[in-house]
Amino acid sequence: MISELIELEDLRALERLFADLWERPGEPPIGADVLTALAHSGNYVAGARQDGRLVGGLVGWLGGPPPDHLHLHSHILGVVSDDQARGLGFELKQHQRAWCLERGVKVMEWTFDPLVRRNAYFNLNKLGAEARSYLTNLYGEMRDGINAGEESDRLLITWRLDSPKAQPAAEGTPHDPSSEDLQRWRIDTLLSVGDGGEPVSGSSAARVVTCQVPEDIVALRRSDPQLAHAWRMAVRKALTSAFDSGYQVTGVTRTGWYVLERG
């Protein structure tokens, strides 16, 4: 069951959940004091319970400037890896979407690491969002157990909650780039995975281009940090150049290819 959290005991449980998920037991990503302030000032703080146990949480707050750019900044989403919690991240985002629409907020924004393939598919396809801004080392060097020592490049996600993409996605139809479109358009590659797992750069001025990321960057950081860093630099160069040239990310294939389009 998903519900908003307001009681201090529940907010402390959410703090502990985030600390466990990000492997930061002594320094949680967000503290119960901040969660309390957000909840009591009318922002979005929600948790999901199964059999009385907190298994997921999602936090966001209103941003601006209003009225032209009133939006909810969705800051942190975490779900335990149990099989019983499968699909819970999607349910939490849809709960957050409904919360926004009930309050007249029609845009949501958040950031994610563009190298994490599963998050790219979730954000761009499962939810029907878009990305057109690349933020270099947004939070500085990471200190959590998953990303320690890595630079914090992020894609800025814009989710238009009443868009033609978002509504079908909410009903369970992901926005997957069709094979017909990819075959019809002249597709060139900005970046791909080489035979040895290395990034291989390309260039193009086509209307639609693609950019591949490695299968599991988290595992690669642990097995070959130098190669993982090479991927960070290569993706940074490819996507920042593309955005500067007027492209936006409109989707991603299940095999880790970003699809970028220019009007």
N, C-alpha and C positions, 0 to 999 in steps of 0.2 A: 504494500500500500504506500502510495506517495502522498505526502502532506507537507505543508509549510511547517517550519520549526520555529518556536518562540521561547520555549522554556529553557532555562540555563542548563539543566541536566542533559537535554537533547542536543544543545549546541556544543557542549563539552564532548559528547559522544561523537558528533560530527567532526570536531577538531581531531579527536583520536583516530577516527577512520581515515581522514586525509593524511595524517602523519604516518600511519601504517602503509597506505597505498604509495606514498612518495618516499618511503623509507627515510623519514626524518623524525625519529622519535623525540628528540630533544628540541626540535625547531620545526613545528608544523607549518605547512604552507600558509595557513590562515588560522588565527587564534580564536578561541571562544569569545574573547572580549570584543574583537572586531565583528564576529558573527552576531553577537548580541546587539551591537550598535546598528548593524545593517537590518536585522530583523525588526527591531523596535522603531526604525525610521521608515518602515514601509517598503523595504526592498525585498528581493527574492532570496529566501533561504529555505531549501526544501531537502527532505530526506526520504529514503525508501526503506521500508522494513519488511522483512520476511520472518515469520515465526517469532516476532518480537525483537529481532536483531536488526540493527542498522546496517544495511548492505550497500547503500549508495547515497550520494548527496550532490547537490548542485546549488551554486551561489552566483548571484548577479546583482547589479545595481544600476540605477538609472543614470544615463549620461546625456550630454547635450552638445552644443547649446540648443535649447528648445526655441521656437517650435519646429524649426526646419530640420533639425537633426536629433530630435528626441529619440533615444534608443535605450535598450537594455544592454549593458556590457555584461556578458556571461563569463565570469572569471574562472571558475574551477568546477570540473565535473569529475567525480570519482566513483567507481563501482568495483566491488570485490570480484575476483576472478572465478567464483563458483559457477558451476553449470546452471544452478537454479537462478542465477542473476543474469543469464543470457538475455539480451534484448532490453535490459533495464536502462542502459544509457539512452536508447532511443525513446523509451517511455518517459524518462525524466525530461528530455528536451521537448517533447510534445506537451508535457505538463507545463513547462516554462513558457512555451509558445502560447498556450491557452491563457495563462496568467497575463501575459502581455496584451493579447488581443482584447481581453476583458477590460483592460485599462486604457485602451486606445493607443497602445504602443505597437507599431507595425514593423519595426526594424530591430534586429538583434545583432550584436557584434561580439566577436571573441577572437582569440589568436590560437594558433597551433603550430607545432614544429612541422614544416613541409616535408621533412625526411621520414616522418612516421606514416607509412603507406596506409595502414588500416584507419588512421584518423582522417586522412585525406578522403578516403572513400566514404566514411561515415558523414563527414561534414558536407561534402560537395554533392554526393549522390543520394545517400539515405535521407538527408534533410533537404536537399535542393537549394543549398546556399551557393555563394560565389566568392571569389577572391581576386582582388586587383591591386593589393598593396603588400610589399615585402618589407618587413621591419628587421633591420640588422642588429643582432645582439641586444634585443629589447630589454632584457632583465639583467644583462651582464653575464658573467660566468656562473653556470648552474652549480648548486651545492647539494642537491638531493642525491639519494643513492642510485637513482636510475640514470641521471644525466650528468653526474659530477664531472667538473672540468670542461664541459662542453659549452660553446657559445650558444646564446639563446636566440637564434634567428627564428622569426615567426611570420606566418602568413596571416593577414588580417581578413577574417571572414565577415561577410555581410549577408545576413539572412533576412530576406524580405518576407515577412510572415504570411502575407496574403498573396504572394506571387503565384503565377501559373506553375512554378516548380514546387513550391512549398506545399501546396494543398494536396496534389497527388502523392507526394512523399509522405505526408502525414497519414494518408490512407493506405500506405504500404507499397506504393509503386515508386521505386528509386529512380532518380534521374540519371540513368546510364547512357553515356554516349553510344549511339547506335552504330552497328557495324556498317550499315548502309551509308551513313554520313561520313564515316572515316574512309570508306572506299571511294565515295564520290568526290570528296575534297582532295586537293593536292596536299598531302601531309608530309612535312619535313620534320626532322628531329633536332631539337636543341641540345639534348643530352640523353645518353643511353648507357646501359650497363655493358662493359666490355667482357671479353672472354675470361679475364681473370678477376672480374668483379669490380674493376676500376671504372671511374666515370670517363666517358668518351664524348667530347664536345662536338657540336655541329653549329650551323647557322642557317637562317632562312628569313625571308621576308614574306612568306606565304600568309594567307589570311588565317589559316589554322595550322598550328604547330604542336608538337608534343615534347614532353620532358619526362624522362623516366627517373625513378628513385630506387634504391636497393630494396630487396625484399624485407629485410629486418634490420633496421639501423641500430636498434637497441642491442641486439646480439653482436653486431659488427663492432660497436663501440667497445665491447668487452674482449672480443677476439683479436681485433686489429684497429686500435685507436687511431693510428696514422692514416689508414685507408678511410676510416669514418670521417676524419677531419678533411681529407681530400674531397669527400662527397659534400661536406658542408660548404666548402669554398666553391665547388663546381655548381651546386644548385643555387647558391647565392648569386653567382655571376650570371647564370642562365636566366633566372627568374627576374632579377632586378633589371637586366637588359631588356627582357621582354615587356615588363610593365612600363619601362621608360619609352618603349616603342608603341605603346597603346594597346597591348594585349591584356586580356583578363582570363583567369582560370575559370572555365565553365563546367568542368567535370574531370573525372579520373577513371581510367579503366580498372577492372579488377586485377590486372597484372601490373599496376603501378605506373601507368603513363598518364601524366597530367595532359589535359587537352586545353590549349589556350587559343582564344579566338580574338580577332581584331575586326572591328566593324568597318 
